[in-house]
Amino acid sequence: MNIRGKILEIANANKKFTVTDVLRYLDDKVSRQYISRLINELVAEKKLIKAGSTRKAAYSLPKNVLALGNKIKKRIKNKNLQEHKILEIITAGAPFILKLKDNVRSIFDYAFSEMLNNAIEHSGSKEIEVEAEKRGHLLTFQIRDFGVGVFRNVIKKRNLKSEFEAMQDLLKGKTTTAPKAHTGEGIFFTSKIADVFILDSFGFRMKVDNQLPDVFFEKTKYLAKGTKVTFSVALTSRKHLNDIFKHFQSNSENYAFDKTEIQIKLFTIGTVHISRSQARRVLAGLEKFKTVILDFERVPMIGQAFADEIFRVFNNKHPKITFVPINMSESVEFMVKRAMADR
């Protein structure tokens, strides 16, 4: 009996099947172990696709891969975890990932690995939940830990005053609670490559919507302990990781992440940009960059002290840093030019 052939017959007749289905078809004339070995050979030869593990595994022909399901969710113990190993498990259990366009697959692999690494190394959580799903025209994933919380962790390590200040710093890039081991690029670049990127932690939310584009800081009713990352990108996205990386390089030849973009409107809550202390919050950490784009969209005016602190005082201390102000109103442009003229 050509059992391999019989297995492929079953695969052709059914969009998906299990080892038990094959045993039933063959009237249990061969062992489960033998059937499993033959099926695994067909998987290795890419004649079949596998989803799941052990006795819950299901199989299909490559053309029927979507029949294996559009969602996978796992809860794993945070002990000696390696993000690339978990990514392999998720990919094996969610074959729809294999059907992604190359650029979207690269985005998923990068973003998922970076956010999982954060949970593994920074959260202090004993367990981590991971979930990936094809939802309509979107590819989404969530990574949830039950640890210290991303905003609280940044507040503590950087001596900040609030969750909103932590959000501000995270969006600058190069913000990390473990500078000897990490560059602080993960959240920054993941938030830039997503269509929508959300961090929820202890009742606070940072939402980056690159389709609008806009950024939102808010309090929420989601009070669960730890951090939940939600990431989504269109299955048809034309974004490429390299384009995002290049956008934040001052010089394409040195491959350094030395350029950032700051939305000034995010550095005030219910007031205007007047004081030097507000300007110093904007400037905190920017000495690590060579080029800083300052986006004044939806900032109707700034004070003389605010402009002076950025464009004269800080620039005189760090003359190698180039500030590029954009989207200025007439009032803002007047203050900026006035401060720059006094250098």
Short mmCIF file of the C-alpha atoms (twelve columns), coordinates in Angstrom:
data_MODEL
# 
_entry.id   MODEL 
# 
loop_
_atom_site.group_PDB 
_atom_site.id 
_atom_site.type_symbol 
_atom_site.label_atom_id 
_atom_site.label_alt_id 
_atom_site.label_comp_id 
_atom_site.label_asym_id 
_atom_site.label_seq_id 
_atom_site.Cartn_x 
_atom_site.Cartn_y 
_atom_site.Cartn_z 
_atom_site.pdbx_PDB_model_num 
ATOM 1   C CA . MET A 1   0.000   0.000  0.000  1 
ATOM 2   C CA . ASN A 2   1.311   3.455  -0.948 1 
ATOM 3   C CA . ILE A 3   0.470   5.200  2.307  1 
ATOM 4   C CA . ARG A 4   2.145   8.491  1.320  1 
ATOM 5   C CA . GLY A 5   -0.101  8.548  -1.711 1 
ATOM 6   C CA . LYS A 6   -3.148  7.852  0.473  1 
ATOM 7   C CA . ILE A 7   -2.228  10.737 2.752  1 
ATOM 8   C CA . LEU A 8   -2.055  13.100 -0.228 1 
ATOM 9   C CA . GLU A 9   -5.403  11.747 -1.461 1 
ATOM 10  C CA . ILE A 10  -6.912  12.656 1.905  1 
ATOM 11  C CA . ALA A 11  -5.305  16.097 1.675  1 
ATOM 12  C CA . ASN A 12  -6.819  16.631 -1.780 1 
ATOM 13  C CA . ALA A 13  -10.257 15.517 -0.611 1 
ATOM 14  C CA . ASN A 14  -10.252 17.673 2.547  1 
ATOM 15  C CA . LYS A 15  -9.136  21.245 3.107  1 
ATOM 16  C CA . LYS A 16  -7.527  20.112 6.356  1 
ATOM 17  C CA . PHE A 17  -7.038  16.842 8.230  1 
ATOM 18  C CA . THR A 18  -5.371  15.246 11.262 1 
ATOM 19  C CA . VAL A 19  -3.375  12.086 11.933 1 
ATOM 20  C CA . THR A 20  -6.543  10.619 13.439 1 
ATOM 21  C CA . ASP A 21  -8.361  11.214 10.140 1 
ATOM 22  C CA . VAL A 22  -5.673  9.235  8.297  1 
ATOM 23  C CA . LEU A 23  -5.806  6.371  10.815 1 
ATOM 24  C CA . ARG A 24  -9.579  6.226  10.480 1 
ATOM 25  C CA . TYR A 25  -9.318  6.146  6.678  1 
ATOM 26  C CA . LEU A 26  -6.812  3.279  6.883  1 
ATOM 27  C CA . ASP A 27  -8.877  1.400  9.498  1 
ATOM 28  C CA . ASP A 28  -5.983  1.651  11.981 1 
ATOM 29  C CA . LYS A 29  -3.898  -0.808 9.963  1 
ATOM 30  C CA . VAL A 30  -0.717  1.127  10.727 1 
ATOM 31  C CA . SER A 31  0.558   2.893  13.833 1 
ATOM 32  C CA . ARG A 32  0.032   6.559  14.678 1 
ATOM 33  C CA . GLN A 33  3.797   6.937  15.000 1 
ATOM 34  C CA . TYR A 34  4.359   5.678  11.446 1 
ATOM 35  C CA . ILE A 35  1.674   7.961  9.993  1 
ATOM 36  C CA . SER A 36  3.109   10.923 11.890 1 
ATOM 37  C CA . ARG A 37  6.558   10.202 10.466 1 
ATOM 38  C CA . LEU A 38  5.249   10.047 6.879  1 
ATOM 39  C CA . ILE A 39  3.264   13.255 7.321  1 
ATOM 40  C CA . ASN A 40  6.290   15.041 8.782  1 
ATOM 41  C CA . GLU A 41  8.303   13.943 5.748  1 
ATOM 42  C CA . LEU A 42  5.654   15.492 3.485  1 
ATOM 43  C CA . VAL A 43  5.771   18.670 5.565  1 
ATOM 44  C CA . ALA A 44  9.574   18.776 5.233  1 
ATOM 45  C CA . GLU A 45  9.167   18.368 1.470  1 
ATOM 46  C CA . LYS A 46  6.667   21.276 1.555  1 
ATOM 47  C CA . LYS A 47  3.927   19.091 0.100  1 
ATOM 48  C CA . LEU A 48  1.894   19.654 3.272  1 
ATOM 49  C CA . ILE A 49  1.560   22.534 5.738  1 
ATOM 50  C CA . LYS A 50  1.325   21.931 9.484  1 
ATOM 51  C CA . ALA A 51  -0.502  23.986 12.121 1 
ATOM 52  C CA . GLY A 52  -0.356  23.319 15.849 1 
ATOM 53  C CA . SER A 53  1.644   20.717 17.712 1 
ATOM 54  C CA . THR A 54  1.447   17.160 19.069 1 
ATOM 55  C CA . ARG A 55  -1.995  15.514 18.847 1 
ATOM 56  C CA . LYS A 56  -3.718  18.834 18.094 1 
ATOM 57  C CA . ALA A 57  -1.755  19.346 14.871 1 
ATOM 58  C CA . ALA A 58  -3.687  19.764 11.623 1 
ATOM 59  C CA . TYR A 59  -2.426  19.603 8.039  1 
ATOM 60  C CA . SER A 60  -3.374  20.846 4.591  1 
ATOM 61  C CA . LEU A 61  -2.060  21.253 1.089  1 
ATOM 62  C CA . PRO A 62  -0.226  24.573 0.591  1 
ATOM 63  C CA . LYS A 63  -3.116  25.870 -1.530 1 
ATOM 64  C CA . ASN A 64  -5.518  25.278 1.392  1 
ATOM 65  C CA . VAL A 65  -3.330  26.794 4.103  1 
ATOM 66  C CA . LEU A 66  -5.975  29.317 5.203  1 
ATOM 67  C CA . ALA A 67  -8.241  26.432 6.223  1 
ATOM 68  C CA . LEU A 68  -5.848  25.825 9.120  1 
ATOM 69  C CA . GLY A 69  -7.062  28.970 10.850 1 
ATOM 70  C CA . ASN A 70  -6.321  32.666 11.095 1 
ATOM 71  C CA . LYS A 71  -5.350  32.948 14.757 1 
ATOM 72  C CA . ILE A 72  -2.883  31.522 17.257 1 
ATOM 73  C CA . LYS A 73  -2.573  32.317 20.950 1 
ATOM 74  C CA . LYS A 74  -0.093  30.958 23.480 1 
ATOM 75  C CA . ARG A 75  0.820   31.598 27.110 1 
ATOM 76  C CA . ILE A 76  4.442   30.824 27.879 1 
ATOM 77  C CA . LYS A 77  6.632   30.848 30.973 1 
ATOM 78  C CA . ASN A 78  9.263   33.578 30.903 1 
ATOM 79  C CA . LYS A 79  12.204  31.338 31.659 1 
ATOM 80  C CA . ASN A 80  15.221  31.079 29.351 1 
ATOM 81  C CA . LEU A 81  13.092  32.306 26.454 1 
ATOM 82  C CA . GLN A 82  14.585  33.232 23.086 1 
ATOM 83  C CA . GLU A 83  12.410  35.391 20.879 1 
ATOM 84  C CA . HIS A 84  13.470  33.710 17.627 1 
ATOM 85  C CA . LYS A 85  12.405  30.317 19.004 1 
ATOM 86  C CA . ILE A 86  8.973   31.652 19.979 1 
ATOM 87  C CA . LEU A 87  8.657   33.271 16.550 1 
ATOM 88  C CA . GLU A 88  9.309   29.868 14.974 1 
ATOM 89  C CA . ILE A 89  6.596   28.298 17.138 1 
ATOM 90  C CA . ILE A 90  4.089   31.023 16.256 1 
ATOM 91  C CA . THR A 91  4.885   30.760 12.551 1 
ATOM 92  C CA . ALA A 92  4.543   26.975 12.633 1 
ATOM 93  C CA . GLY A 93  1.194   27.257 14.389 1 
ATOM 94  C CA . ALA A 94  -0.145  30.047 12.176 1 
ATOM 95  C CA . PRO A 95  0.542   29.037 8.572  1 
ATOM 96  C CA . PHE A 96  -1.225  32.139 7.220  1 
ATOM 97  C CA . ILE A 97  2.036   33.912 8.103  1 
ATOM 98  C CA . LEU A 98  3.742   31.849 5.388  1 
ATOM 99  C CA . LYS A 99  1.417   33.467 2.824  1 
ATOM 100 C CA . LEU A 100 2.419   37.028 3.703  1 
ATOM 101 C CA . LYS A 101 4.143   39.225 1.155  1 
ATOM 102 C CA . ASP A 102 7.888   39.397 1.759  1 
ATOM 103 C CA . ASN A 103 7.824   42.997 2.992  1 
ATOM 104 C CA . VAL A 104 4.933   42.338 5.395  1 
ATOM 105 C CA . ARG A 105 6.588   39.158 6.657  1 
ATOM 106 C CA . SER A 106 9.781   41.116 7.384  1 
ATOM 107 C CA . ILE A 107 7.765   43.739 9.255  1 
ATOM 108 C CA . PHE A 108 5.990   41.070 11.307 1 
ATOM 109 C CA . ASP A 109 9.201   39.202 12.147 1 
ATOM 110 C CA . TYR A 110 10.969  42.390 13.242 1 
ATOM 111 C CA . ALA A 111 8.130   43.952 15.244 1 
ATOM 112 C CA . PHE A 112 7.067   40.711 16.946 1 
ATOM 113 C CA . SER A 113 10.646  39.839 17.913 1 
ATOM 114 C CA . GLU A 114 11.425  43.320 19.254 1 
ATOM 115 C CA . MET A 115 8.270   43.535 21.380 1 
ATOM 116 C CA . LEU A 116 8.674   39.986 22.672 1 
ATOM 117 C CA . ASN A 117 12.290  40.749 23.601 1 
ATOM 118 C CA . ASN A 118 11.100  43.744 25.624 1 
ATOM 119 C CA . ALA A 119 8.654   41.543 27.526 1 
ATOM 120 C CA . ILE A 120 11.275  38.853 28.135 1 
ATOM 121 C CA . GLU A 121 14.058  41.138 29.339 1 
ATOM 122 C CA . HIS A 122 12.377  44.192 30.875 1 
ATOM 123 C CA . SER A 123 8.990   43.208 32.307 1 
ATOM 124 C CA . GLY A 124 9.984   40.910 35.163 1 
ATOM 125 C CA . SER A 125 6.859   38.926 34.313 1 
ATOM 126 C CA . LYS A 126 6.731   35.198 35.063 1 
ATOM 127 C CA . GLU A 127 4.492   34.550 32.051 1 
ATOM 128 C CA . ILE A 128 3.916   36.139 28.653 1 
ATOM 129 C CA . GLU A 129 0.910   35.840 26.337 1 
ATOM 130 C CA . VAL A 130 1.439   36.067 22.587 1 
ATOM 131 C CA . GLU A 131 -1.218  36.169 19.893 1 
ATOM 132 C CA . ALA A 132 -1.123  36.574 16.118 1 
ATOM 133 C CA . GLU A 133 -4.139  36.863 13.852 1 
ATOM 134 C CA . LYS A 134 -5.198  37.583 10.303 1 
ATOM 135 C CA . ARG A 135 -8.235  39.808 10.774 1 
ATOM 136 C CA . GLY A 136 -9.863  40.867 7.531  1 
ATOM 137 C CA . HIS A 137 -7.284  42.906 5.613  1 
ATOM 138 C CA . LEU A 138 -5.037  43.271 8.658  1 
ATOM 139 C CA . LEU A 139 -2.234  41.296 10.247 1 
ATOM 140 C CA . THR A 140 -2.273  41.883 13.994 1 
ATOM 141 C CA . PHE A 141 -0.399  40.647 17.006 1 
ATOM 142 C CA . GLN A 142 -0.557  41.211 20.745 1 
ATOM 143 C CA . ILE A 143 2.104   40.584 23.362 1 
ATOM 144 C CA . ARG A 144 1.016   40.799 26.981 1 
ATOM 145 C CA . ASP A 145 3.095   40.553 30.130 1 
ATOM 146 C CA . PHE A 146 2.149   40.830 33.791 1 
ATOM 147 C CA . GLY A 147 5.182   42.694 35.046 1 
ATOM 148 C CA . VAL A 148 6.329   46.148 36.092 1 
ATOM 149 C CA . GLY A 149 4.691   48.072 33.233 1 
ATOM 150 C CA . VAL A 150 6.510   49.887 30.455 1 
ATOM 151 C CA . PHE A 151 5.635   53.437 31.521 1 
ATOM 152 C CA . ARG A 152 6.338   52.843 35.225 1 
ATOM 153 C CA . ASN A 153 9.647   51.240 34.342 1 
ATOM 154 C CA . VAL A 154 10.753  54.239 32.259 1 
ATOM 155 C CA . ILE A 155 9.563   56.653 34.971 1 
ATOM 156 C CA . LYS A 156 11.648  54.867 37.594 1 
ATOM 157 C CA . LYS A 157 14.816  54.442 35.541 1 
ATOM 158 C CA . ARG A 158 14.779  57.981 34.081 1 
ATOM 159 C CA . ASN A 159 13.434  59.831 37.146 1 
ATOM 160 C CA . LEU A 160 10.381  61.169 35.324 1 
ATOM 161 C CA . LYS A 161 7.229   62.615 36.860 1 
ATOM 162 C CA . SER A 162 4.416   60.875 34.997 1 
ATOM 163 C CA . GLU A 163 3.328   58.243 32.498 1 
ATOM 164 C CA . PHE A 164 2.871   60.982 29.922 1 
ATOM 165 C CA . GLU A 165 6.528   61.987 30.242 1 
ATOM 166 C CA . ALA A 166 7.487   58.331 29.771 1 
ATOM 167 C CA . MET A 167 5.435   58.212 26.566 1 
ATOM 168 C CA . GLN A 168 7.130   61.362 25.303 1 
ATOM 169 C CA . ASP A 169 10.576  59.852 25.850 1 
ATOM 170 C CA . LEU A 170 9.681   56.513 24.257 1 
ATOM 171 C CA . LEU A 171 8.688   58.271 21.041 1 
ATOM 172 C CA . LYS A 172 12.037  60.052 20.778 1 
ATOM 173 C CA . GLY A 173 13.924  56.800 20.321 1 
ATOM 174 C CA . LYS A 174 17.053  55.549 22.117 1 
ATOM 175 C CA . THR A 175 15.077  55.352 25.377 1 
ATOM 176 C CA . THR A 176 15.968  52.185 27.274 1 
ATOM 177 C CA . THR A 177 15.917  51.054 30.899 1 
ATOM 178 C CA . ALA A 178 19.008  48.890 30.270 1 
ATOM 179 C CA . PRO A 179 21.471  51.076 28.308 1 
ATOM 180 C CA . LYS A 180 24.365  48.615 28.602 1 
ATOM 181 C CA . ALA A 181 22.382  45.874 26.872 1 
ATOM 182 C CA . HIS A 182 19.924  47.709 24.607 1 
ATOM 183 C CA . THR A 183 19.860  50.647 22.213 1 
ATOM 184 C CA . GLY A 184 16.255  51.685 22.882 1 
ATOM 185 C CA . GLU A 185 15.300  51.410 19.219 1 
ATOM 186 C CA . GLY A 186 12.684  48.631 19.426 1 
ATOM 187 C CA . ILE A 187 9.566   50.560 20.431 1 
ATOM 188 C CA . PHE A 188 10.595  53.556 18.315 1 
ATOM 189 C CA . PHE A 189 10.937  51.665 15.024 1 
ATOM 190 C CA . THR A 190 8.054   49.289 15.733 1 
ATOM 191 C CA . SER A 191 5.758   52.271 16.297 1 
ATOM 192 C CA . LYS A 192 6.935   53.794 12.999 1 
ATOM 193 C CA . ILE A 193 6.464   50.675 10.826 1 
ATOM 194 C CA . ALA A 194 2.990   49.794 12.170 1 
ATOM 195 C CA . ASP A 195 -0.258  51.086 10.751 1 
ATOM 196 C CA . VAL A 196 -1.470  51.246 14.353 1 
ATOM 197 C CA . PHE A 197 0.680   50.649 17.438 1 
ATOM 198 C CA . ILE A 198 -0.706  50.661 20.997 1 
ATOM 199 C CA . LEU A 199 0.909   50.333 24.414 1 
ATOM 200 C CA . ASP A 200 -1.484  49.727 27.337 1 
ATOM 201 C CA . SER A 201 -0.171  49.655 30.898 1 
ATOM 202 C CA . PHE A 202 -1.817  50.204 34.287 1 
ATOM 203 C CA . GLY A 203 -4.596  52.428 32.938 1 
ATOM 204 C CA . PHE A 204 -2.511  54.479 30.501 1 
ATOM 205 C CA . ARG A 205 -2.408  54.161 26.717 1 
ATOM 206 C CA . MET A 206 -0.059  55.392 24.023 1 
ATOM 207 C CA . LYS A 207 -1.538  55.001 20.546 1 
ATOM 208 C CA . VAL A 208 0.394   55.728 17.362 1 
ATOM 209 C CA . ASP A 209 -1.874  55.806 14.310 1 
ATOM 210 C CA . ASN A 210 0.321   56.209 11.244 1 
ATOM 211 C CA . GLN A 211 -2.669  56.204 8.918  1 
ATOM 212 C CA . LEU A 212 -4.039  59.507 10.237 1 
ATOM 213 C CA . PRO A 213 -1.135  60.183 11.134 1 
ATOM 214 C CA . ASP A 214 -1.426  61.097 14.820 1 
ATOM 215 C CA . VAL A 215 -0.373  60.103 18.321 1 
ATOM 216 C CA . PHE A 216 -2.628  59.857 21.363 1 
ATOM 217 C CA . PHE A 217 -1.812  59.750 25.083 1 
ATOM 218 C CA . GLU A 218 -4.774  58.871 27.283 1 
ATOM 219 C CA . LYS A 219 -6.063  57.263 30.453 1 
ATOM 220 C CA . THR A 220 -8.157  54.133 29.934 1 
ATOM 221 C CA . LYS A 221 -10.287 51.680 31.894 1 
ATOM 222 C CA . TYR A 222 -7.767  48.943 31.059 1 
ATOM 223 C CA . LEU A 223 -6.167  48.646 34.495 1 
ATOM 224 C CA . ALA A 224 -4.599  45.191 34.197 1 
ATOM 225 C CA . LYS A 225 -1.097  44.724 35.549 1 
ATOM 226 C CA . GLY A 226 1.843   44.796 33.151 1 
ATOM 227 C CA . THR A 227 2.015   45.841 29.509 1 
ATOM 228 C CA . LYS A 228 -0.007  44.923 26.447 1 
ATOM 229 C CA . VAL A 229 1.387   45.673 22.987 1 
ATOM 230 C CA . THR A 230 -1.053  45.732 20.060 1 
ATOM 231 C CA . PHE A 231 0.361   45.970 16.538 1 
ATOM 232 C CA . SER A 232 -1.432  45.968 13.194 1 
ATOM 233 C CA . VAL A 233 -0.385  46.398 9.578  1 
ATOM 234 C CA . ALA A 234 -2.291  45.934 6.323  1 
ATOM 235 C CA . LEU A 235 -1.709  42.663 4.496  1 
ATOM 236 C CA . THR A 236 -1.323  44.733 1.324  1 
ATOM 237 C CA . SER A 237 1.094   47.227 2.900  1 
ATOM 238 C CA . ARG A 238 3.825   48.617 0.656  1 
ATOM 239 C CA . LYS A 239 6.014   49.622 3.581  1 
ATOM 240 C CA . HIS A 240 9.554   48.295 3.794  1 
ATOM 241 C CA . LEU A 241 11.641  48.072 6.948  1 
ATOM 242 C CA . ASN A 242 14.726  49.450 5.232  1 
ATOM 243 C CA . ASP A 243 12.849  52.590 4.201  1 
ATOM 244 C CA . ILE A 244 11.937  53.280 7.831  1 
ATOM 245 C CA . PHE A 245 15.516  52.727 8.977  1 
ATOM 246 C CA . LYS A 246 16.894  54.977 6.215  1 
ATOM 247 C CA . HIS A 247 14.440  57.744 7.100  1 
ATOM 248 C CA . PHE A 248 16.070  58.032 10.511 1 
ATOM 249 C CA . GLN A 249 19.659  58.072 9.275  1 
ATOM 250 C CA . SER A 250 21.395  61.395 8.719  1 
ATOM 251 C CA . ASN A 251 23.925  59.672 6.470  1 
ATOM 252 C CA . SER A 252 22.886  56.595 4.496  1 
ATOM 253 C CA . GLU A 253 26.492  55.398 4.369  1 
ATOM 254 C CA . ASN A 254 27.043  54.872 8.107  1 
ATOM 255 C CA . TYR A 255 23.745  53.050 8.882  1 
ATOM 256 C CA . ALA A 256 23.497  54.862 12.232 1 
ATOM 257 C CA . PHE A 257 20.175  55.643 13.904 1 
ATOM 258 C CA . ASP A 258 21.018  59.304 14.482 1 
ATOM 259 C CA . LYS A 259 17.901  61.136 13.339 1 
ATOM 260 C CA . THR A 260 14.574  61.525 15.112 1 
ATOM 261 C CA . GLU A 261 11.299  63.389 14.764 1 
ATOM 262 C CA . ILE A 262 9.504   65.107 17.644 1 
ATOM 263 C CA . GLN A 263 5.861   66.178 17.634 1 
ATOM 264 C CA . ILE A 264 5.896   69.288 19.799 1 
ATOM 265 C CA . LYS A 265 2.158   69.098 20.515 1 
ATOM 266 C CA . LEU A 266 2.777   65.969 22.608 1 
ATOM 267 C CA . PHE A 267 4.862   67.909 25.120 1 
ATOM 268 C CA . THR A 268 2.080   69.882 26.693 1 
ATOM 269 C CA . ILE A 269 -1.066  68.752 28.446 1 
ATOM 270 C CA . GLY A 270 -3.707  71.474 28.555 1 
ATOM 271 C CA . THR A 271 -1.366  74.452 28.200 1 
ATOM 272 C CA . VAL A 272 0.824   76.250 25.670 1 
ATOM 273 C CA . HIS A 273 4.561   75.982 25.009 1 
ATOM 274 C CA . ILE A 274 6.016   78.909 26.910 1 
ATOM 275 C CA . SER A 275 8.591   77.945 29.519 1 
ATOM 276 C CA . ARG A 276 12.190  76.804 29.422 1 
ATOM 277 C CA . SER A 277 11.263  73.774 31.538 1 
ATOM 278 C CA . GLN A 278 8.855   72.630 28.819 1 
ATOM 279 C CA . ALA A 279 11.597  73.073 26.238 1 
ATOM 280 C CA . ARG A 280 13.999  71.023 28.355 1 
ATOM 281 C CA . ARG A 281 11.505  68.140 28.395 1 
ATOM 282 C CA . VAL A 282 11.499  68.247 24.588 1 
ATOM 283 C CA . LEU A 283 15.303  68.323 24.533 1 
ATOM 284 C CA . ALA A 284 15.939  65.537 27.061 1 
ATOM 285 C CA . GLY A 285 18.004  62.829 25.378 1 
ATOM 286 C CA . LEU A 286 18.309  64.593 22.021 1 
ATOM 287 C CA . GLU A 287 22.078  65.009 22.415 1 
ATOM 288 C CA . LYS A 288 22.281  61.397 21.132 1 
ATOM 289 C CA . PHE A 289 21.135  62.474 17.657 1 
ATOM 290 C CA . LYS A 290 22.670  64.417 14.777 1 
ATOM 291 C CA . THR A 291 19.421  65.557 13.146 1 
ATOM 292 C CA . VAL A 292 16.198  66.416 14.981 1 
ATOM 293 C CA . ILE A 293 13.014  67.230 13.090 1 
ATOM 294 C CA . LEU A 294 10.692  69.371 15.220 1 
ATOM 295 C CA . ASP A 295 7.109   69.118 13.992 1 
ATOM 296 C CA . PHE A 296 5.002   72.110 15.098 1 
ATOM 297 C CA . GLU A 297 1.757   70.906 13.537 1 
ATOM 298 C CA . ARG A 298 -1.235  72.030 15.631 1 
ATOM 299 C CA . VAL A 299 0.971   74.237 17.797 1 
ATOM 300 C CA . PRO A 300 -0.456  77.755 17.283 1 
ATOM 301 C CA . MET A 301 2.232   79.611 19.226 1 
ATOM 302 C CA . ILE A 302 5.315   79.210 21.416 1 
ATOM 303 C CA . GLY A 303 6.894   81.516 23.970 1 
ATOM 304 C CA . GLN A 304 10.167  83.369 23.576 1 
ATOM 305 C CA . ALA A 305 11.799  81.386 26.406 1 
ATOM 306 C CA . PHE A 306 10.701  78.062 24.887 1 
ATOM 307 C CA . ALA A 307 12.162  78.940 21.481 1 
ATOM 308 C CA . ASP A 308 15.328  80.429 22.979 1 
ATOM 309 C CA . GLU A 309 16.069  77.318 25.056 1 
ATOM 310 C CA . ILE A 310 15.881  75.061 21.987 1 
ATOM 311 C CA . PHE A 311 17.251  77.107 19.111 1 
ATOM 312 C CA . ARG A 312 19.888  79.184 20.923 1 
ATOM 313 C CA . VAL A 313 20.880  77.742 24.319 1 
ATOM 314 C CA . PHE A 314 20.791  74.031 23.431 1 
ATOM 315 C CA . ASN A 315 22.108  74.579 19.916 1 
ATOM 316 C CA . ASN A 316 25.073  76.562 21.251 1 
ATOM 317 C CA . LYS A 317 25.889  73.688 23.637 1 
ATOM 318 C CA . HIS A 318 25.501  71.110 20.855 1 
ATOM 319 C CA . PRO A 319 26.484  72.873 17.600 1 
ATOM 320 C CA . LYS A 320 26.800  69.580 15.678 1 
ATOM 321 C CA . ILE A 321 23.080  68.863 16.082 1 
ATOM 322 C CA . THR A 322 20.864  70.140 13.271 1 
ATOM 323 C CA . PHE A 323 17.295  71.168 14.112 1 
ATOM 324 C CA . VAL A 324 14.774  71.093 11.267 1 
ATOM 325 C CA . PRO A 325 11.514  72.825 12.264 1 
ATOM 326 C CA . ILE A 326 8.492   71.956 10.089 1 
ATOM 327 C CA . ASN A 327 4.758   72.751 9.894  1 
ATOM 328 C CA . MET A 328 5.153   76.109 11.655 1 
ATOM 329 C CA . SER A 329 2.422   78.712 11.965 1 
ATOM 330 C CA . GLU A 330 3.439   82.326 11.324 1 
ATOM 331 C CA . SER A 331 3.655   82.988 15.067 1 
ATOM 332 C CA . VAL A 332 5.843   79.944 15.685 1 
ATOM 333 C CA . GLU A 333 8.086   80.711 12.712 1 
ATOM 334 C CA . PHE A 334 8.605   84.271 13.986 1 
ATOM 335 C CA . MET A 335 9.748   83.013 17.411 1 
ATOM 336 C CA . VAL A 336 12.013  80.333 15.913 1 
ATOM 337 C CA . LYS A 337 13.736  82.740 13.521 1 
ATOM 338 C CA . ARG A 338 14.146  85.289 16.302 1 
ATOM 339 C CA . ALA A 339 15.843  82.722 18.568 1 
ATOM 340 C CA . MET A 340 18.111  81.476 15.767 1 
ATOM 341 C CA . ALA A 341 19.150  85.037 14.907 1 
ATOM 342 C CA . ASP A 342 20.424  85.541 18.473 1 
ATOM 343 C CA . ARG A 343 22.886  82.622 18.318 1 
# 
